[in-house]
Amino acid sequence: MTSLPRTAFADGPRLLADIGATHARLTLETAPGIFGSVRVLRCDDFDGIVALLRFYLADHAGVTLHHAALAVANPINGDQVRMTNRAWEFSTDAVRRELGLHTLLIVNDFTALAMALPSLKPEDLMQVGPGTAGANAVVGVLGPGTGLGVSAVIPTVDGFVTLGSEGGHMNFAPANEREFAILQYAWKEWSHVSNERLISGPGMEIIYRALAQRNGVKAAPRTSPDIITGALDERDPLCLEVLDCFSGMLGGAAANLAVTLGAFGGIFIGGGIVPRMGEWFATSSFRARFEAKGRFSDYLASIPTYVITTPHPALRGVATILSEHLRGRSGANTLMERIGHLQHELTPAEQRVAKLVLEQPRLVLNEPIAEIARFADVSQPTVIRFCRSLGFLGLADFKLKFASSLTGAIPVRHSQVRTGDSTHDLSAKVIDNTVSAILKFRDQLDVRSIDRAIELVSKANRVEFYAMGNSRVVALDGQHKFFRFRIPTSAYGDSHLFTLAAGLLKAGDVVIAISNSGRLPELLEAVDAARAAGADVIAITSSGSPLARRASVCLAVDHAEDSTTFLSMISRMLQLLLIDIVSVGISLDSNGKELVEADHRRMMISHLDS
């Protein structure tokens, strides 16, 4: 990686922390790659994350902080964070306000560790076994500590992308009779035994107790550090067997990660446990187990494995993530900072709006103009003037830019439109609601059903759309698109007509039936007639509906809208998207046509490049 100039940050040092279930590591980054005042604190000594951070910052009372980033041993999804292996729960925005920060990022601890890997040097690592890292290849990382973290680094043209993962919660798979006995022991406590249950600090203690029982040995209770000490310093037979078993299990998990990712850049072992084993780990069963993959042994033999030996590596990754977040903003300036700097130039009433934005940014993002004005004790026109003073067209434009610059991920979510909402607010909410539904819809798409639908339409002798009510708009859109592909296409919105039309179909024809509920008796009757005539039916409807069960293929739209009381809006957008997806798919499928005609199809679709 290109080295950065080590000049002090213009806006002061940045607070970085790696907070696990047991220990928290904190530092102040005063310049790129320069970490000072590193401290390791026990989490048990504090009742929450704010108390922990305030204790550390008490030694730096004269330092003004604007930006911070924290890595926590937990999945990160939105503002509210609830730690998995510690009873701490907090709001990202509340912590930011409590500490007076402009920027506070919360990231997964192994995402941070993964982001640190490209900057590690040979002296930061201990290689275990053979193998040479491939250039520009995927890298995997896992590490046992209080839990088992898993992540990866994927190289791109302009840098690296980290893979968020909870791979430590995959089911544990025993490789021999001894490990099966340990699994049986763990099953007495948990019905689901993940890798993390055994390949971790607490897991090492479970292995110790399980092997003691299996071997018929009365063993005094030991913590994982005591087990490592007992093995390496005291040469205790049971402790040595525990370490050997633990290392083998870790080798198996590392091998599974390597073949899953195709990690020819290597597998890196982090966490707090393995580095304590020192040079012994290089001679353990880890590497032999890593390569013990049957037909894929040679595949794994070429992949190098490393133990990260440098202290506090995740702090480097946190620093990189924060730097990337602030990159491209003049002087690392965020919109929050800009508002702070411009406060003195605003009118007293606008300053009250600015104060509300700085103190409660999420309230400003989520509330309509009337509520913002009420909280700031100003008039609604003052809120608009504040936005325009910052160079925005109005409140909606300000909210859009503000959300993209604010700390922590702000998820697009459903916001109910209220009677008193302004045009700006209702516009933003309608757009946000639709975007949220589309993103959820994207993640739930059944691509196999879409492939089958594209295949049926591409080969169809003719296509007929059957729809009633609000869905007729979607049918007309489909007829317009498919007809331009030289496919004979009709659309029927009258129940009597599409029942008659269904009786005239034959094999090779396709009906596309569209319905929010999928329960209209007239539509079901027509679909039954079409199937009886030998035609295929593609249903765009709810996956659990009678229409879905009668269809050859169901393109599911499971967005919940009460179409009996309200006019369906978002469902219609999702149905139109499915028509667009199938249309693009048809344009890519020449279906054995002449090349000139296939090219003509492609030219008509705006999603395709020319």
C-alpha positions in Angstrom: 0.0 0.0 0.0 1.1 3.6 -0.7 2.5 5.2 2.4 0.8 8.3 3.6 2.5 11.5 4.6 2.8 11.5 8.4 1.6 15.1 9.0 -0.8 15.8 11.8 -4.5 16.0 11.0 -5.7 19.5 10.4 -8.8 19.0 12.6 -7.0 17.3 15.5 -6.5 13.7 16.6 -9.0 10.9 16.0 -10.3 8.5 18.7 -10.1 4.8 17.7 -11.1 1.8 19.7 -11.4 -2.0 19.3 -13.9 -3.1 21.8 -14.3 -6.9 22.4 -16.3 -8.8 24.9 -13.4 -8.9 27.4 -11.0 -6.1 26.6 -11.1 -2.7 24.9 -8.1 -1.2 23.1 -8.1 2.5 22.6 -5.8 5.0 21.0 -5.6 8.5 19.6 -4.4 8.7 15.9 -2.6 12.0 15.7 -1.5 11.6 12.0 -2.0 8.9 9.4 -0.6 5.7 10.9 0.6 7.4 14.1 -1.1 5.9 17.2 -0.4 7.4 20.6 -1.7 6.8 24.2 -2.7 3.2 23.5 -4.5 1.6 26.5 -6.1 -1.8 27.1 -9.0 -1.7 29.5 -11.1 -4.5 31.0 -14.7 -4.2 29.9 -15.9 -5.7 33.2 -14.7 -2.5 34.9 -17.4 -0.4 33.1 -21.1 -0.4 33.0 -21.3 0.8 29.4 -19.5 2.1 26.3 -19.8 5.8 27.3 -18.3 5.2 30.7 -15.4 3.3 29.1 -14.7 6.1 26.6 -15.0 8.8 29.2 -12.5 7.0 31.4 -10.0 6.9 28.6 -10.6 10.5 27.5 -10.2 11.8 31.1 -6.4 11.6 30.5 -6.8 13.8 27.4 -9.0 16.6 28.7 -7.2 19.2 26.7 -7.7 17.4 23.4 -10.6 18.5 21.1 -12.0 15.5 19.2 -14.2 15.8 16.1 -14.0 12.2 14.7 -14.0 8.7 16.2 -14.5 5.2 15.0 -15.1 2.1 17.2 -14.8 -1.5 16.2 -17.2 -3.7 18.3 -17.6 -7.5 18.5 -21.1 -7.4 17.1 -23.0 -7.3 13.8 -23.7 -3.7 12.9 -27.1 -2.8 11.4 -28.4 0.7 11.9 -28.1 3.1 14.8 -28.9 0.7 17.7 -26.1 -1.7 18.7 -26.6 -4.6 21.1 -23.4 -6.5 21.8 -23.6 -10.3 21.4 -21.1 -11.4 24.1 -21.6 -8.5 26.5 -24.7 -6.9 28.0 -24.0 -3.5 26.5 -26.5 -1.7 24.3 -26.2 1.8 22.9 -27.3 4.2 20.2 -24.6 5.4 17.9 -26.1 8.9 17.7 -26.6 9.1 21.4 -22.9 8.3 22.0 -21.9 10.8 19.4 -23.9 13.5 21.1 -22.6 12.5 24.5 -19.0 12.9 23.4 -19.6 16.0 21.3 -18.4 14.4 18.1 -19.1 15.4 14.5 -18.4 11.9 13.2 -18.8 8.5 15.0 -18.5 5.3 13.0 -19.3 1.9 14.5 -18.0 -1.1 12.6 -17.7 -4.8 13.2 -14.4 -5.7 14.8 -13.4 -8.3 12.2 -14.3 -6.0 9.4 -11.8 -3.6 11.0 -9.2 -6.4 11.3 -9.8 -7.4 7.6 -9.2 -3.8 6.6 -5.9 -3.8 8.4 -4.5 -6.9 6.6 -3.2 -5.1 3.4 -1.0 -2.9 5.6 0.6 -5.7 7.6 4.3 -6.3 7.0 6.2 -9.6 7.2 7.5 -8.7 10.7 3.8 -8.5 11.8 3.1 -12.1 10.9 4.2 -15.7 11.6 3.7 -18.0 8.7 2.5 -21.5 9.5 3.3 -24.1 6.9 4.0 -23.7 3.2 2.2 -21.7 0.5 2.7 -18.4 -1.3 0.1 -15.6 -1.4 -1.3 -14.9 -4.8 -1.2 -11.4 -6.2 -4.5 -9.5 -6.0 -6.3 -12.5 -4.5 -9.0 -12.8 -1.9 -7.8 -13.0 1.7 -9.6 -14.6 4.6 -9.3 -13.9 8.3 -10.7 -15.6 11.4 -9.7 -15.3 15.0 -10.8 -17.0 18.3 -11.2 -14.8 21.3 -14.3 -14.5 23.5 -16.1 -15.4 20.2 -14.9 -16.4 16.7 -14.7 -13.6 14.2 -14.7 -14.2 10.5 -14.1 -11.8 7.6 -12.4 -11.4 4.2 -10.7 -8.8 2.1 -11.6 -8.6 -1.6 -9.2 -6.6 -3.9 -10.7 -4.2 -6.3 -9.4 -1.9 -9.0 -9.0 1.0 -6.6 -8.5 -0.6 -3.2 -10.1 -3.2 -1.0 -13.5 -4.3 0.0 -14.1 -6.1 3.3 -16.7 -8.8 3.7 -19.0 -8.5 6.7 -19.6 -12.0 8.0 -20.9 -13.9 11.0 -19.2 -17.1 9.8 -18.3 -18.0 13.3 -21.9 -19.2 13.9 -21.7 -21.9 11.2 -22.4 -25.4 12.6 -19.4 -27.1 14.1 -18.4 -30.3 12.1 -16.3 -32.9 13.9 -13.6 -34.6 11.9 -12.9 -37.6 14.2 -14.3 -39.5 17.1 -12.6 -37.3 19.7 -14.2 -34.2 18.3 -17.5 -36.0 18.0 -17.3 -36.7 21.7 -16.7 -33.0 22.4 -19.7 -32.1 20.2 -21.9 -34.6 22.2 -20.7 -33.0 25.4 -21.6 -29.5 24.1 -25.0 -30.8 22.9 -26.0 -31.3 26.5 -26.0 -27.5 26.9 -27.0 -26.3 23.4 -29.0 -27.7 20.6 -27.1 -25.7 18.0 -23.3 -25.9 18.5 -21.5 -23.4 16.2 -17.8 -23.1 15.6 -17.7 -20.2 18.0 -19.0 -22.4 20.8 -15.8 -24.5 20.7 -13.2 -22.5 18.7 -13.0 -19.6 21.2 -11.8 -18.9 24.7 -14.9 -20.2 26.4 -14.9 -23.1 23.8 -11.4 -24.1 24.9 -12.7 -24.5 28.4 -15.5 -26.7 27.1 -13.0 -28.9 25.3 -11.0 -29.1 28.5 -14.0 -30.4 30.5 -15.2 -32.7 27.7 -11.8 -34.4 27.3 -11.4 -34.7 31.1 -14.7 -36.6 31.2 -13.8 -38.7 28.1 -10.4 -39.6 29.6 -11.8 -40.3 33.0 -9.5 -37.6 34.5 -10.5 -35.4 37.5 -9.2 -32.0 36.5 -9.5 -28.7 38.4 -11.3 -26.0 36.5 -9.1 -23.8 34.3 -9.6 -20.7 32.2 -8.3 -20.6 28.7 -5.2 -18.7 29.7 -4.6 -21.2 32.4 -5.0 -24.1 29.9 -2.4 -22.5 27.6 0.0 -22.0 30.5 -0.6 -25.5 31.7 0.2 -26.9 28.3 3.2 -24.8 27.3 4.9 -24.2 30.7 3.7 -27.1 32.8 3.5 -29.7 30.0 0.2 -31.0 31.5 -1.0 -33.9 29.3 -4.7 -32.9 29.4 -3.9 -29.2 28.6 -1.6 -30.3 25.8 -4.3 -32.5 24.3 -6.8 -29.6 24.6 -4.4 -27.3 22.7 -3.8 -29.9 20.0 -7.6 -30.5 19.6 -8.3 -26.8 19.6 -5.6 -26.1 16.9 -7.0 -28.9 14.7 -10.5 -27.6 15.0 -9.2 -24.1 14.0 -7.4 -25.6 11.1 -10.6 -27.3 9.8 -12.5 -24.0 10.1 -9.7 -22.1 8.3 -9.7 -24.6 5.5 -13.5 -24.3 5.1 -13.1 -20.5 4.9 -10.3 -20.9 2.3 -12.3 -23.1 -0.1 -15.4 -21.0 0.4 -13.7 -17.8 -0.5 -11.0 -19.1 -2.9 -8.6 -17.3 -0.6 -5.4 -17.6 -2.5 -4.1 -14.4 -0.8 -3.9 -16.5 2.4 -5.8 -17.1 5.6 -4.8 -14.9 8.6 -5.4 -15.9 12.2 -6.2 -13.0 14.6 -7.9 -12.8 18.0 -6.3 -13.0 21.4 -5.8 -16.7 21.9 -3.5 -18.1 19.2 -0.7 -15.4 19.5 -0.4 -16.6 23.2 0.6 -20.0 21.9 3.7 -18.5 20.2 6.0 -20.8 18.2 4.3 -23.9 19.6 1.3 -23.2 17.3 3.5 -23.6 14.2 4.2 -27.2 15.2 0.6 -27.9 16.2 -2.0 -29.9 14.2 -3.4 -26.7 12.7 -1.6 -26.9 9.3 -2.0 -30.7 8.9 -5.7 -30.3 9.5 -5.9 -27.3 7.2 -4.6 -29.4 4.3 -6.6 -32.5 5.2 -9.3 -31.9 2.5 -9.2 -35.1 0.5 -9.3 -34.2 -3.2 -8.7 -30.6 -2.4 -5.5 -31.2 -0.3 -3.3 -29.9 -3.1 -5.6 -26.8 -3.5 -5.1 -25.9 0.2 -1.4 -26.8 0.3 -0.8 -23.8 -2.0 -2.6 -21.3 0.3 -0.4 -19.8 3.0 -1.6 -19.4 6.6 -0.4 -16.7 9.0 -0.8 -15.7 12.6 -1.0 -12.0 13.2 1.6 -11.3 15.9 1.6 -7.5 15.9 -0.4 -6.0 18.8 -3.8 -4.2 18.3 -4.0 -4.7 14.5 -7.7 -3.9 14.3 -6.9 -0.3 15.3 -5.1 0.1 12.0 -8.2 -1.1 10.2 -10.5 1.2 12.1 -8.2 4.1 11.2 -8.4 3.2 7.5 -12.2 2.9 7.6 -12.5 6.3 9.2 -10.0 7.8 6.8 -12.0 6.4 3.8 -15.2 7.8 5.3 -13.7 11.3 5.5 -11.8 11.2 2.3 -12.8 13.7 -0.4 -14.2 16.2 2.1 -12.1 19.3 2.2 -10.1 19.3 5.5 -12.0 16.1 6.5 -15.0 18.4 6.8 -18.5 16.9 7.2 -21.8 18.7 6.9 -22.1 18.6 10.7 -18.8 20.5 10.9 -19.9 23.0 8.2 -23.1 23.7 10.2 -21.0 24.3 13.3 -18.6 26.6 11.5 -21.4 28.7 10.0 -23.5 29.1 13.1 -22.3 32.6 13.9 -23.3 33.7 10.4 -26.9 32.7 10.8 -29.8 34.7 12.3 -30.6 33.9 16.0 -33.7 31.9 14.9 -31.7 29.9 12.3 -29.0 29.3 15.0 -31.7 27.5 17.0 -32.4 25.2 14.0 -28.6 24.6 13.7 -28.4 23.7 17.4 -31.2 21.2 17.0 -29.5 19.7 13.9 -26.2 19.3 15.8 -27.7 17.9 19.0 -30.4 15.7 17.5 -29.6 14.9 13.9 -31.8 11.9 13.6 -34.8 13.7 14.9 -34.3 16.3 12.2 -34.0 13.5 9.6 -37.2 11.7 10.6 -39.6 14.5 11.6 -41.7 16.7 9.3 -41.0 20.4 9.1 -43.8 21.3 11.6 -42.1 19.1 14.3 -38.7 20.5 13.5 -40.0 24.0 13.9 -41.7 23.2 17.1 -38.6 21.5 18.7 -36.4 24.5 17.6 -39.1 27.0 18.7 -39.0 28.7 15.3 -41.5 29.2 12.4 -41.6 26.7 9.5 -40.2 29.4 7.1 -37.2 29.8 9.4 -36.4 26.1 8.9 -36.5 26.6 5.1 -34.3 29.7 5.4 -31.8 27.7 7.5 -31.6 25.1 4.7 -31.2 27.7 2.0 -28.5 29.5 4.0 -26.4 26.4 3.7 -27.0 26.3 -0.1 -29.8 23.7 -0.3 -33.0 24.1 -2.2 -35.1 23.3 0.8 -35.7 20.8 3.7 -36.0 17.7 1.5 -32.7 18.5 -0.3 -31.0 19.2 3.0 -32.2 15.9 4.5 -31.0 13.9 1.5 -27.4 15.3 1.7 -27.4 15.3 5.5 -28.4 11.6 5.7 -25.5 10.6 3.3 -22.9 12.5 5.4 -24.1 11.6 8.9 -22.3 9.0 11.0 -23.3 5.4 11.1 -25.5 3.8 8.6 -29.0 5.4 8.4 -31.2 2.7 6.9 -33.9 3.7 4.5 -37.1 2.6 6.3 -40.9 3.0 6.1 -42.1 6.3 7.4 -45.8 6.9 7.6 -47.0 10.1 5.8 -48.8 12.3 8.3 -51.7 14.6 7.7 -49.7 17.7 8.5 -46.7 16.8 6.3 -45.5 19.4 3.8 -45.0 18.6 0.2 -41.3 18.2 0.8 -41.8 15.7 3.6 -44.4 13.6 1.9 -42.3 13.5 -1.2 -39.2 12.3 0.7 -41.3 9.7 2.7 -42.9 8.3 -0.4 -39.5 8.0 -2.1 -37.9 6.5 1.0 -40.7 4.0 1.5 -40.4 2.8 -2.2 -36.6 2.6 -2.1 -36.8 0.6 1.1 -39.3 -1.8 -0.4 -37.2 -2.2 -3.6 -34.0 -2.9 -1.7 -35.8 -5.6 0.4 -37.4 -7.0 -2.8 -33.9 -7.1 -4.5 -32.5 -9.3 -1.6 -35.4 -11.7 -1.9 -35.5 -12.3 -5.6 -35.8 -15.9 -6.8 -33.5 -15.7 -9.8 -34.3 -19.3 -10.9 -38.0 -18.4 -11.3 -37.0 -15.3 -13.3 -34.7 -17.4 -15.5 -37.6 -19.8 -16.2 -40.0 -16.9 -16.9 -37.5 -15.4 -19.4 -37.1 -18.7 -21.1 -40.9 -19.2 -21.4 -41.6 -15.7 -22.8 -38.6 -15.9 -25.2 -40.0 -19.1 -26.8 -43.7 -18.1 -26.6 -45.8 -18.2 -29.7 -47.9 -15.5 -28.1 -48.2 -13.8 -24.7 -51.4 -12.7 -23.0 -51.6 -10.5 -19.9 -54.6 -11.0 -17.6 -55.1 -8.4 -14.8 -57.8 -6.4 -13.1 -57.9 -3.2 -11.2 -54.6 -1.5 -10.3 -52.6 -4.4 -11.9 -54.0 -3.5 -15.3 -51.4 -0.7 -15.5 -48.6 -3.3 -15.1 -50.2 -5.6 -17.8 -50.4 -2.7 -20.3 -46.7 -1.9 -19.6 -45.8 -5.5 -20.2 -47.8 -5.6 -23.5 -46.1 -2.4 -24.7 -42.6 -3.9 -24.0 -43.0 -7.5 -25.1 -44.8 -6.5 -28.4 -41.7 -4.5 -29.3 -39.7 -7.7 -29.1 -41.8 -9.0 -32.1 -43.8 -11.3 -29.7 -47.5 -11.3 -30.4 -48.9 -9.8 -27.2 -52.3 -8.9 -25.9 -53.6 -7.5 -22.6 -57.1 -8.2 -21.1 -58.5 -6.4 -18.1 -62.0 -7.6 -18.3 -62.8 -10.9 -16.5 -65.2 -12.1 -19.2 -62.8 -11.4 -22.0 -59.7 -13.1 -20.5 -61.8 -16.2 -19.7 -62.8 -16.4 -23.3 -59.3 -15.7 -24.5 -57.9 -18.5 -22.3 -60.0 -21.1 -24.0 -58.3 -20.2 -27.4 -54.8 -20.8 -26.2 -52.6 -23.8 -27.0 -49.3 -25.3 -26.2 -46.4 -22.8 -26.6 -48.5 -19.9 -25.5 -47.9 -18.0 -22.2 -50.3 -16.2 -19.9 -48.9 -13.6 -17.5 -51.4 -13.2 -14.7 -50.9 -10.2 -12.3 -52.7 -9.8 -9.0 -51.8 -8.4 -5.6 -53.9 -10.9 -3.7 -53.8 -13.8 -6.1 -57.3 -14.7 -5.0 -59.6 -13.2 -7.6 -62.0 -16.1 -8.6 -62.4 -14.8 -12.2 -58.6 -14.7 -12.7 -58.1 -18.2 -11.1 -60.8 -19.5 -13.5 -59.0 -18.1 -16.5 -55.7 -19.4 -15.4 -57.2 -22.9 -15.0 -58.6 -22.7 -18.5 -55.2 -21.6 -19.9 -53.4 -24.5 -18.2 -56.1 -26.9 -19.5 -55.5 -25.6 -23.0 -51.7 -26.4 -22.7 -50.4 -22.9 -22.1 -47.9 -22.0 -19.4 -48.8 -19.4 -16.8 -46.4 -16.9 -15.2 -48.0 -15.4 -12.0 -46.8 -12.1 -10.6 -48.4 -12.2 -7.2 -48.0 -13.2 -3.6 -45.9 -16.4 -3.1 -48.5 -18.1 -0.9 -51.6 -17.3 -3.0 -53.9 -19.7 -4.9 -52.7 -18.0 -8.1 -49.1 -18.8 -7.3 -50.0 -22.4 -6.7 -51.7 -22.7 -10.1 -48.9 -21.1 -12.1 -46.1 -22.7 -14.0 -43.8 -20.1 -12.6 -44.4 -17.6 -9.8 -42.5 -14.2 -9.7 -43.3 -13.4 -6.1 -44.2 -9.9 -4.8 -44.7 -10.3 -1.1 -44.9 -6.6 -0.1 -47.8 -6.3 2.4 -50.4 -3.7 1.3 -54.1 -3.8 2.3 -55.4 -3.5 -1.3 -59.0 -3.9 0.0 -58.8 -0.6 1.9 -56.0 1.3 0.2 -54.9 1.9 -3.3 -51.8 -0.3 -3.8 -48.8 1.7 -4.8 -45.5 0.1 -3.8 -46.7 -3.4 -5.0 -47.4 -1.9 -8.4 -43.8 -0.6 -8.5 -42.4 -4.0 -7.7 -44.6 -5.7 -10.3 -43.4 -3.2 -12.9 -39.8 -3.9 -11.9 -40.4 -7.6 -12.6 -41.7 -6.7 -16.1 -38.5 -4.7 -16.6 -36.2 -7.5 -15.4 -37.9 -10.0 -17.7 -37.7 -7.6 -20.6 -34.0 -7.1 -20.1 -33.6 -10.9 -19.9 -35.5 -11.4 -23.1 -33.3 -8.8 -24.9 -30.2 -10.8 -23.8 -31.7 -14.1 -25.1 -31.4 -14.2 -28.9 -33.4 -17.5 -28.8 -31.7 -18.7 -31.9 -32.7 -15.7 -34.0 -30.6 -14.1 -36.6 -27.8 -12.0 -35.0 -29.1 -8.8 -36.6 -32.5 -9.3 -35.0 -30.9 -10.2 -31.6 -28.8 -7.0 -31.8 -32.0 -5.0 -32.6 -33.6 -6.4 -29.4 -30.7 -5.3 -27.3 -30.6 -1.8 -28.7 -34.1 -1.2 -27.4 -33.3 -1.6 -23.8 -31.9 1.4 -21.9 -30.3 -0.8 -19.2 -27.9 -2.3 -21.7 -24.7 -0.7 -23.0 -24.4 -0.1 -26.7 
